Amino acid sequence: MDKNRIAYEFLMTGDHDKIIYGALKKLSILKGDDRFDDFVQEAWLFFPELYDRFPGNPEAEQKRALAYFYNAYIGGS
């Protein structure tokens, strides 16, 4: 299966996509910001790379993986 597809399926599972919106909020990029939609798209495009860099199995370690992805988006990883 395509690596990007696996990553996007993970991101679309449950409320996993909230890491993107949470990270943008942490960076003070809110819905009223003219750049908001662009940043959301960039975050989605960047996600497969983050998924691939995760040191482990994101499916088996979802809580740790989500924390890793969130921190990567806000510049902590």
Beta strands, then each sheet from edge to edge (+ up, - down):
end
